[in-house]
Amino acid sequence: NEDDESSPVLELEAEEDTSTYQPNVDENIAIEDETEIAEGDLDAEKERRAQYRQYKMPTLEYLHDPVEIRNTLSEEELKEKANQLVHALDTYGVSGRVVRISPGPIITLFEIEPDEGVRVNKFTNLSDDLARVMKAQRVRIIAPIPGSKSVGIELPNDNPSTVFLKNIINSEQYIQSKSKLSISLGKTTTGDAYVFDLGEMPHVLVAGATGAGKSVCINTMIISILYKAKPD
């Protein structure tokens, strides 16, 4: 009828299809392999076999054998995750490109080089928003990475691996450390064994929420000393 013909017609724009979003992700992005810990033979060390009266140093058999759970994401899947991360940043008005991906046992580090004119401090307040968009329990932002112009964004792995103390105690870093107060604390974000000298630390504060692992940390420190030092 005439009323229908004279009625105004509203044209609605279709929403953007984000499923096909293709940000500028470098196909030649550097993807690091998780570091393999160089193992030694702690029980074969001559100093450990020398007895102090009736005292025998503990052997590795007292520690659980490590069960390796490698990061199952392929290079293409890591690049797709980088694609999603760049898209998420872009929606909050922060642009940049992923230049390196470093998978680790618990988290994967994405190094992002901000575009020209983008200030680093724009990244710092996005951790909660990125965690929601990337469906992650938490996201840690390192802005900037020390000694670099890039910003680091750490995303938790879907299948994190358990770090076993035996793997760290038997590492070359721990075996070759000279201090009797050498502590095998765990792995770095890239999978390297992390060993430090407790004697070089004037103060130590172990803090965290309930269940965060404070007691495990203290037990690890005690066991590390027992595997390194004798009563004398």
Steps between C-alpha positions, in 0.01 A plus 500: 500500500594867482595516869752220454649667195544829683645343817867575553739210449784453750809326369699330778869440455611144555719440802866438433582133467790460742545133419681593179700787651852495360733743679851558381672198656847433364514155342873491579439552871769343718358207698741371764514139615458438871847465649612145575678479836851355464510216752810369673558212742475637851553162668834457319660809654809390698445754776154359565630144524761591763352411835493723805519242778176305458324772299396426142362768273154431354487356150262586217295186559316680781348748254211431263590444136381789281203450272546720195190672360616702203314797358272337244440815294644493149666800334179574312297490822749731673476742207120486520518583872728791411240606242228499767722695740575771243127523420415533870756778544369676191146509641636698796680747276848352548675390183820302452638179355620177659871455431579195714320215676673312784306197632579389855379228740225713655460810283579616147664839455392713203737788424318790336664796331267801531423695184653844450350749743347239733614558857608200705288601800185441291559126545533498878130533590372239255581181694144439626341584164742277310440215745128522427538520123768227482299281744797477734497483879757778512725698268829658603633800309869599504521854367764519378711183508827602674765589244249495214258733326241223488211435737460151644158338546492168687205270432447179704537175305188291450696193615764620748773254596598417858853606593668211684777571752703200381531657158646819651719331765662290226554796266847619400425839659448345843779240476759757390398762757770534766299642788370260765194723516406451134121490464320322215182703497341394171497605136498837330219600265705361208570164670855557630590362842500781757773461762615778734741540792311561823818638657499794259150606603497723810123466541239253376124557512275210404144626456185399319134409532378175654598211275749706300790274601676672791556175690613324183752780445640466854519120468680536167757730657565257787531199268737691270734567793481136616610384154794742499636536854633261764472548876850649509 
